[in-house]
Amino acid sequence: MTRLSLNQITTRDWSLAEAVDGCVAAGIPAIGLWRDKVAETGLARAARLVRESGLAVSSLCRGGFLTATGPEATRAALADNLAALEEAAELGTDTLVMVVGGLPDGSRDLAGARARVADLLARLAPHAGDLGVRLAIEPLHPVFCADRAVVSTLGQALDLAEAFPADQVGVVVDSYHVWWDPRLDAQLERAGRGGRIASYQVCDWTLPLPADTLLGRGHVGDGHIDFAALTAKVTAAGYTGWVEVEIFNEQVWNTPGPRTLSLLAERHRTHVEPHLAPAAAR
């Protein structure tokens, strides 16, 4: 499990300290942190807890929400993302996951929202480069276009990222959000050529979808995604970094954390690990 990482939302009800202890006990070598859990712990203490545990920090979730309109909202979005970049640097990760934001309230201007994303990325990217943290644009499934991310495909994310140096802006390949895309193979190859894949996140697409579609993610192997094929393609694109398990699911959240970690590790060994490159994680 040398490349496995627990994305902290998978054990939502654990504190940061509990999640760190759980990873150490389960032999999981990395953790993807969430800003709210870091904030409730305190940034300095959170950084110390992770550092002293020996865990790597695979990413920080999340920055983004760049589509707000008006000078005050724009300033607030910039300030929040600059703070997130500094938090990521302090925590020792080189990856800030960016969920770019949906349509502003009452708006139907999708093109305008996407243009604002590009504009604010241009203002954030140099600072990211100075801190050694990459802005990792995460395309979300189109069902989330209105409220969470006006970037819906890996191709759209790459169109944005390629305006900047690869060490400043990359992309997230999240199985839940990209598995359906008929152009995925070509876009993974494109991402690989440019060295743009900053993170590989995994969970499964399960049915029936719940009333809150956001909570429809399942454990790897429980749904409809071909992880052998997807992982092989991500590997062929040259990705050698962490594999984060990120699950939003009430049933998973209601399961004792150690049992969740045991199952996700088993699924990683069965469905993902055999298709990874043997190279060590970053």
N, C-alpha and C positions, 0 to 999 in steps of 0.2 A: 504493500500500500504506500509506496514511496512517493506517489504523486497525488494521493487523496487529500482533499480538504473538506472540512465541514463549513458550509455557509451557515452563519449563525441563525438565520431565520428558520432553519430546519428544526432547531430546538428553541423555538421562540420564547418559551416561558423560563428558560434558564437565564440567569445573570451571566455576565461576561466571565466572571470567575468560575461559575459552574460549567460553562461551556469549555473553558480552557482545561479544567480538571477532567472533564469527560473525554476530551480528545486525548489527553495524556494517558488516561486509563485504558482507552480503547486502542492506543497505538496509531492514532491518526496524526500525521505530522504537521498539518497546517490548518488554519482557520481563516474564514472570510468574515470580517467583522462588519457590524452595522453601527451606524453613527449614533443611534438612540441608545444602544447598549453601552457604547463608549462614553457617551455624555453622562449617563446615570452612574457610571463607575468613576468618571473623571479621566481626562485624557492622559495625564502623567501616570496615574495608577494603572490604567489599562495598558499603556505601553510597557510598563514595568512587569505587570503580570504575564503578558505574552512573552516578553523577552526572557524572563526568569524561568518560564516553563520549557523553553527550547522550541516552541512552536514557531513556524513561519506564518506570516500574515499574507494570505494569497491575494486578498483584495479588501477594499473598503467600499461598502454600500451605504449610501449612494449619493452621488451628485446629480446634477441635471436640473430638470424643470425650468427650462430656458425659454419657454414660449409665452410667458406673461407679457402683457402690454403696458406701456406707460413708463415714464422715467423712474418713478419710485419703485415699481415692481421690478424693473430691470436692474436697478441698483441693488435691490435686495437679493435678487437671484445671483448676481455677480459676487456679492459679498459672501453669500452662503457657500458658493462653490470655491471661492478662494480659501475660505476657512476649511472646507472639506479637503482641499489639496494639502494644506498645512497639517491637518490631522493625519492624513495618509502618510506623509513624510515622517511625522513623529512616531507613528505606529510601525514604521519599517516596511511598508508595502509600496510597490511601484505601480499599483493599479487602482484607480478610482472609477468604479462603475458608474456610468452616466445613463440614467433614465430621462430622456430629454424633455418629457412633458407632453400633455395633450393639448387640445384646443382650449383657449381661454373661455371662461364662462360667457355664454351667449354668442360665441364666434362660430362661423362656418368657414373661415378663411384658412384652409389647410396649407395652401402655398405660403401665405404670410407667416404662419406658425413655423413652418420649416425654414423659412428665410431667417427668422429670428434665432433659431437654433444655430445656424451657420454663423451669424453675426457674433453671438456670444461665445461660441467656441473660439473664434478668432481672437477674442479678448482674453480668453483663459489659457489658450495653448502655450504662449510664451512663458507664463508663470509656471505651468505644469513642467515645462522643460527645465526651468531653473531649479525646481525642487526634485527632479528625477522621478516624477510621478506621471504616469500616462493616463490621459482621459480615455476611458474605454466605453465607446458608444454601444449601448445595447439595443438592438432592434427588438421590438415586442410584437407578438402576434397581432394581426390587424384588428382583432376584436377589442384591443386596448387603444386604438388610435385616437379616439375622442377624448379619453380621460387620462392616459398615461404616457403614450409615446407616439408622436406623429411620424416616427421612423419605424417602419414595419418590416423591412427586409434587410438582409445582409448587404445587398447591393446598395440600398439607400444609405446605410451606415458607412459603407466604404466610400461612396461619393462624397460624404462629408469629411471623412477621415483623411482622404488623400489630398486634401487642400493643405495639409500640415505635415511636418516631418513625422516619420513613423514612431520615433521615440516620444513624441508629444501626444499623438492621438491614434488610438487603435480601436478595435471592435471586440465585442463579446459574442461568442457563439454559445447561445443557450438553447439546448435541445428542445425545450418546450416551445420556444418561439420560432425556431427556424426549420423544424423537421419537415414541414408541409411544403416548403418552397420549391417549385419545379426548377428554379435556377440555382439551387443551393450548391450543386457540385461546381459549377463554373465560378460562383462567387467565393467558395472556399479556396479554389485554386488561385484566384485573384488576390485574396487576402494573404495567402501563403507567399506569393511572389513579392508582395510588398512588406512582408514581415509585420502584418497588422493585427494578428490574433493575440489579444492581450489576456483573454480568459476563456476557458471552456467550462460551462456550467451544465449540469445534468439533472434531470428528473424526467418522469414519464407523463405522457398525455393519456389520461384515463377517462373512461366514460362510465356512467352519465356525468355530464358536467354539472357541477353544483349551481345553485342560484347565483352565487358570487363566483364568476368564472375564474377570478384570480386564485381561488382556493382549489382549483381542479388538478393540481399537480400530484403525481404519485411517485412512489419509489421506483427507481430504475428496474425495469423488467415486469412491472405491473400493467403496462399499457401497450401502446401501439407503435412506439418508436423503435427502429432498428438500430440499436446502439453499436452493434458490431460494425455495421456499414458506416454510420456517422463518425464513430471514433476513428476508424481506419482512414477516413477522408480528412479529418482534422489532423491526424498524425502525418498523412501524406503531404499536407500543407506546411509541415515543418514545425508544428506546435509541440513544444516539449515542457510546457509549464504545468501548473496545478489543474486538477479536475475537481471543481467544487460541486458538492451536492447541495442543491438549493430547492427546498420543497415548501410550498405554501399549502397546507392541508390541515383542517381542523382535527381529523382523526390522528394524523401523525403528531400534531402538537399535543394531543391528549394522551399519547403513549409515553411511558417513562423514557427519559432521555437515553439511559444506557441501552435499552432495547432498540431504540431508533438507531443509535450508532452501530450496534452489532449488525442490524439488518442492512444498513446502507453500506457497511464495509463488505458484507457478504455479497451484495449485489454488485459492488464495484469489482470485486475479484472475479465474479462470474461473467459480467456483461461488458465491462469497460477495460479493465487492466490487460487482458490478453491482446487487445488491439492497440495498445499504446506503444510508442517507440521506447526502446530500453534506456534512452538518455535520462540522466537525472533531472529532477525538477530544478527550476531557477533557484 
